[in-house]
């Protein structure tokens, strides 16, 4: 297991771990870095309709372990047993969180990440039901806005995240934003 304080210090410095193919752990600090500006978050039209219909019940930190294991349950994953155990420990300490979409009393999808100060570091998402993970992203952004968070880090830009307004910024710019965000007295 990765020491919780090492993980948290990594996030404070802009680095995060990933398991490699041989199960070793490598640390990354991408340049450019992807973020979703909370004020610039975009909900695509069809997803906005799903959100308004309230097809899913949203829960926070109800089944963290099931969420991280759902994220790891894919053919190509950077989430190995060591990562799962490390983030379960961060969850027990109050730093790692899950946002979950439930349908008919079943976990339909979710995401997890780490909160330090006013920064949230999105790690991974998964779905078992169409749109479930997207709905959890909308719920996360609403939650972060309500709690006055300043930064939503998504690590790398993907076409999936771009549809929500994710952008790339230089590592230097990211680190300036990060330093301010982690000092904010926020509670997830």
ChimeraX commands (.cxc) that place a marker at each C-alpha (Angstrom):
marker #1 position 0.00,0.00,0.00 radius 0.5
marker #1 position 1.17,3.54,-0.78 radius 0.5
marker #1 position 1.56,5.56,2.42 radius 0.5
marker #1 position -1.39,7.97,2.73 radius 0.5
marker #1 position 0.80,10.97,3.53 radius 0.5
marker #1 position 2.97,10.24,0.46 radius 0.5
marker #1 position -0.17,10.16,-1.70 radius 0.5
marker #1 position -1.47,13.41,-0.25 radius 0.5
marker #1 position 1.90,15.12,-0.59 radius 0.5
marker #1 position 2.01,13.95,-4.21 radius 0.5
marker #1 position -1.36,15.56,-4.92 radius 0.5
marker #1 position -0.26,18.78,-3.20 radius 0.5
marker #1 position 2.76,18.85,-5.53 radius 0.5
marker #1 position 0.82,17.96,-8.68 radius 0.5
marker #1 position 1.81,14.30,-9.05 radius 0.5
marker #1 position -0.31,11.15,-8.88 radius 0.5
marker #1 position 0.38,7.40,-9.06 radius 0.5
marker #1 position -0.65,4.82,-11.62 radius 0.5
marker #1 position 0.02,1.10,-11.77 radius 0.5
marker #1 position 2.00,-0.04,-14.78 radius 0.5
marker #1 position 1.61,-3.29,-16.70 radius 0.5
marker #1 position 4.07,-5.08,-14.39 radius 0.5
marker #1 position 2.17,-3.86,-11.29 radius 0.5
marker #1 position 4.89,-1.36,-10.40 radius 0.5
marker #1 position 3.73,2.13,-9.40 radius 0.5
marker #1 position 4.83,5.15,-11.43 radius 0.5
marker #1 position 4.17,8.79,-10.63 radius 0.5
marker #1 position 2.97,11.33,-13.21 radius 0.5
marker #1 position 2.70,15.09,-13.62 radius 0.5
marker #1 position 1.46,15.70,-17.18 radius 0.5
marker #1 position 2.36,18.78,-19.17 radius 0.5
marker #1 position -0.08,19.96,-20.34 radius 0.5
marker #1 position -2.50,19.13,-17.52 radius 0.5
marker #1 position -6.27,18.81,-17.98 radius 0.5
marker #1 position -8.81,20.50,-15.74 radius 0.5
marker #1 position -12.51,21.19,-15.92 radius 0.5
marker #1 position -13.05,24.86,-15.04 radius 0.5
marker #1 position -15.96,24.71,-12.61 radius 0.5
marker #1 position -17.43,27.93,-14.00 radius 0.5
marker #1 position -17.06,26.63,-17.57 radius 0.5
marker #1 position -18.56,23.18,-17.04 radius 0.5
marker #1 position -20.80,22.23,-19.97 radius 0.5
marker #1 position -23.65,19.72,-19.77 radius 0.5
marker #1 position -24.52,18.37,-23.24 radius 0.5
marker #1 position -28.18,18.79,-24.18 radius 0.5
marker #1 position -29.15,15.10,-24.07 radius 0.5
marker #1 position -27.43,14.66,-20.70 radius 0.5
marker #1 position -29.20,17.73,-19.33 radius 0.5
marker #1 position -32.49,16.02,-20.17 radius 0.5
marker #1 position -31.39,12.81,-18.37 radius 0.5
marker #1 position -30.30,14.91,-15.36 radius 0.5
marker #1 position -33.67,16.69,-15.16 radius 0.5
marker #1 position -35.57,13.40,-15.39 radius 0.5
marker #1 position -33.79,12.23,-12.23 radius 0.5
marker #1 position -33.43,8.69,-13.56 radius 0.5
marker #1 position -30.60,8.09,-11.09 radius 0.5
marker #1 position -30.39,8.63,-7.36 radius 0.5
marker #1 position -27.09,10.33,-6.46 radius 0.5
marker #1 position -25.19,9.28,-3.36 radius 0.5
marker #1 position -21.81,10.38,-2.03 radius 0.5
marker #1 position -19.40,8.00,-0.28 radius 0.5
marker #1 position -22.02,5.29,0.06 radius 0.5
marker #1 position -20.05,2.47,-1.65 radius 0.5
marker #1 position -16.52,3.77,-2.23 radius 0.5
marker #1 position -14.96,0.31,-2.51 radius 0.5
marker #1 position -17.53,-0.83,-5.05 radius 0.5
marker #1 position -16.90,2.32,-7.11 radius 0.5
marker #1 position -13.11,1.99,-7.21 radius 0.5
marker #1 position -13.42,-1.71,-8.03 radius 0.5
marker #1 position -15.92,-0.87,-10.76 radius 0.5
marker #1 position -13.38,1.56,-12.19 radius 0.5
marker #1 position -10.68,-1.13,-12.06 radius 0.5
marker #1 position -12.83,-3.80,-13.72 radius 0.5
marker #1 position -11.78,-3.20,-17.29 radius 0.5
marker #1 position -9.32,-4.86,-19.62 radius 0.5
marker #1 position -6.81,-2.00,-19.70 radius 0.5
marker #1 position -6.54,-0.38,-16.29 radius 0.5
marker #1 position -3.99,1.47,-14.22 radius 0.5
marker #1 position -5.84,0.52,-11.02 radius 0.5
marker #1 position -4.27,-2.55,-9.43 radius 0.5
marker #1 position -4.75,-4.05,-5.96 radius 0.5
marker #1 position -2.16,-1.72,-4.43 radius 0.5
marker #1 position -3.95,1.34,-5.83 radius 0.5
marker #1 position -7.33,0.04,-4.59 radius 0.5
marker #1 position -6.03,-0.57,-1.07 radius 0.5
marker #1 position -4.21,2.78,-1.00 radius 0.5
marker #1 position -7.31,4.75,-1.98 radius 0.5
marker #1 position -9.54,2.75,0.34 radius 0.5
marker #1 position -7.21,3.93,3.11 radius 0.5
marker #1 position -7.44,7.55,1.88 radius 0.5
marker #1 position -11.22,7.15,1.91 radius 0.5
marker #1 position -11.14,5.90,5.51 radius 0.5
marker #1 position -9.07,9.00,6.38 radius 0.5
marker #1 position -11.64,11.30,4.73 radius 0.5
marker #1 position -9.67,12.33,1.61 radius 0.5
marker #1 position -10.90,9.98,-1.14 radius 0.5
marker #1 position -14.54,10.21,-2.15 radius 0.5
marker #1 position -17.03,8.57,-4.47 radius 0.5
marker #1 position -20.02,10.03,-6.25 radius 0.5
marker #1 position -22.47,7.31,-7.22 radius 0.5
marker #1 position -25.49,6.93,-9.51 radius 0.5
marker #1 position -28.02,4.38,-8.31 radius 0.5
marker #1 position -30.91,2.89,-10.25 radius 0.5
marker #1 position -33.44,0.46,-8.79 radius 0.5
marker #1 position -31.28,0.06,-5.66 radius 0.5
marker #1 position -28.28,-0.99,-7.76 radius 0.5
marker #1 position -25.03,0.90,-8.34 radius 0.5
marker #1 position -25.30,2.03,-11.97 radius 0.5
marker #1 position -22.03,3.96,-12.16 radius 0.5
marker #1 position -19.78,6.34,-10.36 radius 0.5
marker #1 position -16.52,8.17,-10.03 radius 0.5
marker #1 position -13.91,8.63,-7.35 radius 0.5
marker #1 position -11.20,11.09,-6.57 radius 0.5
marker #1 position -9.26,12.86,-3.85 radius 0.5
marker #1 position -10.05,16.16,-2.13 radius 0.5
marker #1 position -7.28,18.28,-0.63 radius 0.5
marker #1 position -8.26,21.79,0.46 radius 0.5
marker #1 position -10.26,23.33,-2.39 radius 0.5
marker #1 position -8.91,20.95,-5.04 radius 0.5
marker #1 position -10.58,17.77,-6.25 radius 0.5
marker #1 position -8.48,15.30,-8.22 radius 0.5
marker #1 position -10.72,13.13,-10.38 radius 0.5
marker #1 position -9.26,9.67,-10.73 radius 0.5
marker #1 position -11.63,7.41,-12.64 radius 0.5
marker #1 position -15.24,6.74,-13.53 radius 0.5
marker #1 position -17.27,3.76,-14.69 radius 0.5
marker #1 position -20.81,2.87,-15.68 radius 0.5
marker #1 position -23.01,-0.19,-15.80 radius 0.5
marker #1 position -26.00,1.77,-17.10 radius 0.5
marker #1 position -25.83,4.30,-19.93 radius 0.5
marker #1 position -25.18,7.89,-18.78 radius 0.5
marker #1 position -24.64,6.88,-15.14 radius 0.5
marker #1 position -21.01,8.03,-14.96 radius 0.5
marker #1 position -21.81,11.25,-16.82 radius 0.5
marker #1 position -24.56,12.03,-14.32 radius 0.5
marker #1 position -22.10,11.52,-11.46 radius 0.5
marker #1 position -19.77,14.06,-13.09 radius 0.5
marker #1 position -22.61,16.60,-13.20 radius 0.5
marker #1 position -23.38,15.84,-9.54 radius 0.5
marker #1 position -19.70,16.21,-8.63 radius 0.5
marker #1 position -19.43,19.62,-10.28 radius 0.5
marker #1 position -22.61,20.83,-8.55 radius 0.5
marker #1 position -21.24,19.56,-5.23 radius 0.5
marker #1 position -17.84,21.23,-5.76 radius 0.5
marker #1 position -19.50,24.51,-6.69 radius 0.5
marker #1 position -21.73,24.38,-3.60 radius 0.5
marker #1 position -18.68,23.70,-1.40 radius 0.5
marker #1 position -16.73,26.53,-3.12 radius 0.5
marker #1 position -13.93,24.35,-4.49 radius 0.5
marker #1 position -11.51,26.08,-6.86 radius 0.5
marker #1 position -10.01,23.24,-8.93 radius 0.5
marker #1 position -11.24,20.08,-10.64 radius 0.5
marker #1 position -8.21,18.20,-11.96 radius 0.5
marker #1 position -8.83,15.52,-14.61 radius 0.5
marker #1 position -5.14,14.79,-15.28 radius 0.5
marker #1 position -5.29,14.27,-19.08 radius 0.5
marker #1 position -7.67,15.61,-21.70 radius 0.5
marker #1 position -9.84,13.00,-23.40 radius 0.5
marker #1 position -12.59,13.52,-26.00 radius 0.5
marker #1 position -15.05,12.31,-23.35 radius 0.5
marker #1 position -13.98,15.04,-20.90 radius 0.5
marker #1 position -13.70,17.71,-23.62 radius 0.5
marker #1 position -17.47,17.55,-24.18 radius 0.5
marker #1 position -17.87,18.82,-20.60 radius 0.5
marker #1 position -15.53,21.78,-21.09 radius 0.5
marker #1 position -12.24,20.20,-19.99 radius 0.5
marker #1 position -9.21,22.14,-21.17 radius 0.5
marker #1 position -5.45,21.72,-21.14 radius 0.5
marker #1 position -3.23,24.17,-19.32 radius 0.5
marker #1 position 0.52,24.25,-18.88 radius 0.5
marker #1 position 2.02,22.48,-15.89 radius 0.5
marker #1 position 3.33,25.84,-14.62 radius 0.5
marker #1 position -0.17,27.37,-14.74 radius 0.5
marker #1 position -1.65,24.25,-13.15 radius 0.5
marker #1 position 0.86,24.35,-10.28 radius 0.5
marker #1 position 0.01,28.01,-9.57 radius 0.5
marker #1 position -3.70,27.15,-9.45 radius 0.5
marker #1 position -2.97,24.07,-7.34 radius 0.5
marker #1 position -0.96,25.95,-4.72 radius 0.5
marker #1 position -3.85,28.36,-4.14 radius 0.5
marker #1 position -6.55,25.65,-4.22 radius 0.5
marker #1 position -4.98,23.24,-1.71 radius 0.5
marker #1 position -4.64,26.05,0.85 radius 0.5
marker #1 position -8.37,26.78,0.86 radius 0.5
marker #1 position -10.19,25.59,3.99 radius 0.5
marker #1 position -12.79,23.39,2.27 radius 0.5
marker #1 position -14.57,20.19,3.28 radius 0.5
marker #1 position -15.83,17.81,0.64 radius 0.5
marker link #1:1,2 radius 0.2
marker link #1:2,3 radius 0.2
marker link #1:3,4 radius 0.2
marker link #1:4,5 radius 0.2
marker link #1:5,6 radius 0.2
marker link #1:6,7 radius 0.2
marker link #1:7,8 radius 0.2
marker link #1:8,9 radius 0.2
marker link #1:9,10 radius 0.2
marker link #1:10,11 radius 0.2
marker link #1:11,12 radius 0.2
marker link #1:12,13 radius 0.2
marker link #1:13,14 radius 0.2
marker link #1:14,15 radius 0.2
marker link #1:15,16 radius 0.2
marker link #1:16,17 radius 0.2
marker link #1:17,18 radius 0.2
marker link #1:18,19 radius 0.2
marker link #1:19,20 radius 0.2
marker link #1:20,21 radius 0.2
marker link #1:21,22 radius 0.2
marker link #1:22,23 radius 0.2
marker link #1:23,24 radius 0.2
marker link #1:24,25 radius 0.2
marker link #1:25,26 radius 0.2
marker link #1:26,27 radius 0.2
marker link #1:27,28 radius 0.2
marker link #1:28,29 radius 0.2
marker link #1:29,30 radius 0.2
marker link #1:30,31 radius 0.2
marker link #1:31,32 radius 0.2
marker link #1:32,33 radius 0.2
marker link #1:33,34 radius 0.2
marker link #1:34,35 radius 0.2
marker link #1:35,36 radius 0.2
marker link #1:36,37 radius 0.2
marker link #1:37,38 radius 0.2
marker link #1:38,39 radius 0.2
marker link #1:39,40 radius 0.2
marker link #1:40,41 radius 0.2
marker link #1:41,42 radius 0.2
marker link #1:42,43 radius 0.2
marker link #1:43,44 radius 0.2
marker link #1:44,45 radius 0.2
marker link #1:45,46 radius 0.2
marker link #1:46,47 radius 0.2
marker link #1:47,48 radius 0.2
marker link #1:48,49 radius 0.2
marker link #1:49,50 radius 0.2
marker link #1:50,51 radius 0.2
marker link #1:51,52 radius 0.2
marker link #1:52,53 radius 0.2
marker link #1:53,54 radius 0.2
marker link #1:54,55 radius 0.2
marker link #1:55,56 radius 0.2
marker link #1:56,57 radius 0.2
marker link #1:57,58 radius 0.2
marker link #1:58,59 radius 0.2
marker link #1:59,60 radius 0.2
marker link #1:60,61 radius 0.2
marker link #1:61,62 radius 0.2
marker link #1:62,63 radius 0.2
marker link #1:63,64 radius 0.2
marker link #1:64,65 radius 0.2
marker link #1:65,66 radius 0.2
marker link #1:66,67 radius 0.2
marker link #1:67,68 radius 0.2
marker link #1:68,69 radius 0.2
marker link #1:69,70 radius 0.2
marker link #1:70,71 radius 0.2
marker link #1:71,72 radius 0.2
marker link #1:72,73 radius 0.2
marker link #1:73,74 radius 0.2
marker link #1:74,75 radius 0.2
marker link #1:75,76 radius 0.2
marker link #1:76,77 radius 0.2
marker link #1:77,78 radius 0.2
marker link #1:78,79 radius 0.2
marker link #1:79,80 radius 0.2
marker link #1:80,81 radius 0.2
marker link #1:81,82 radius 0.2
marker link #1:82,83 radius 0.2
marker link #1:83,84 radius 0.2
marker link #1:84,85 radius 0.2
marker link #1:85,86 radius 0.2
marker link #1:86,87 radius 0.2
marker link #1:87,88 radius 0.2
marker link #1:88,89 radius 0.2
marker link #1:89,90 radius 0.2
marker link #1:90,91 radius 0.2
marker link #1:91,92 radius 0.2
marker link #1:92,93 radius 0.2
marker link #1:93,94 radius 0.2
marker link #1:94,95 radius 0.2
marker link #1:95,96 radius 0.2
marker link #1:96,97 radius 0.2
marker link #1:97,98 radius 0.2
marker link #1:98,99 radius 0.2
marker link #1:99,100 radius 0.2
marker link #1:100,101 radius 0.2
marker link #1:101,102 radius 0.2
marker link #1:102,103 radius 0.2
marker link #1:103,104 radius 0.2
marker link #1:104,105 radius 0.2
marker link #1:105,106 radius 0.2
marker link #1:106,107 radius 0.2
marker link #1:107,108 radius 0.2
marker link #1:108,109 radius 0.2
marker link #1:109,110 radius 0.2
marker link #1:110,111 radius 0.2
marker link #1:111,112 radius 0.2
marker link #1:112,113 radius 0.2
marker link #1:113,114 radius 0.2
marker link #1:114,115 radius 0.2
marker link #1:115,116 radius 0.2
marker link #1:116,117 radius 0.2
marker link #1:117,118 radius 0.2
marker link #1:118,119 radius 0.2
marker link #1:119,120 radius 0.2
marker link #1:120,121 radius 0.2
marker link #1:121,122 radius 0.2
marker link #1:122,123 radius 0.2
marker link #1:123,124 radius 0.2
marker link #1:124,125 radius 0.2
marker link #1:125,126 radius 0.2
marker link #1:126,127 radius 0.2
marker link #1:127,128 radius 0.2
marker link #1:128,129 radius 0.2
marker link #1:129,130 radius 0.2
marker link #1:130,131 radius 0.2
marker link #1:131,132 radius 0.2
marker link #1:132,133 radius 0.2
marker link #1:133,134 radius 0.2
marker link #1:134,135 radius 0.2
marker link #1:135,136 radius 0.2
marker link #1:136,137 radius 0.2
marker link #1:137,138 radius 0.2
marker link #1:138,139 radius 0.2
marker link #1:139,140 radius 0.2
marker link #1:140,141 radius 0.2
marker link #1:141,142 radius 0.2
marker link #1:142,143 radius 0.2
marker link #1:143,144 radius 0.2
marker link #1:144,145 radius 0.2
marker link #1:145,146 radius 0.2
marker link #1:146,147 radius 0.2
marker link #1:147,148 radius 0.2
marker link #1:148,149 radius 0.2
marker link #1:149,150 radius 0.2
marker link #1:150,151 radius 0.2
marker link #1:151,152 radius 0.2
marker link #1:152,153 radius 0.2
marker link #1:153,154 radius 0.2
marker link #1:154,155 radius 0.2
marker link #1:155,156 radius 0.2
marker link #1:156,157 radius 0.2
marker link #1:157,158 radius 0.2
marker link #1:158,159 radius 0.2
marker link #1:159,160 radius 0.2
marker link #1:160,161 radius 0.2
marker link #1:161,162 radius 0.2
marker link #1:162,163 radius 0.2
marker link #1:163,164 radius 0.2
marker link #1:164,165 radius 0.2
marker link #1:165,166 radius 0.2
marker link #1:166,167 radius 0.2
marker link #1:167,168 radius 0.2
marker link #1:168,169 radius 0.2
marker link #1:169,170 radius 0.2
marker link #1:170,171 radius 0.2
marker link #1:171,172 radius 0.2
marker link #1:172,173 radius 0.2
marker link #1:173,174 radius 0.2
marker link #1:174,175 radius 0.2
marker link #1:175,176 radius 0.2
marker link #1:176,177 radius 0.2
marker link #1:177,178 radius 0.2
marker link #1:178,179 radius 0.2
marker link #1:179,180 radius 0.2
marker link #1:180,181 radius 0.2
marker link #1:181,182 radius 0.2
marker link #1:182,183 radius 0.2
marker link #1:183,184 radius 0.2
marker link #1:184,185 radius 0.2
marker link #1:185,186 radius 0.2
marker link #1:186,187 radius 0.2
marker link #1:187,188 radius 0.2
view
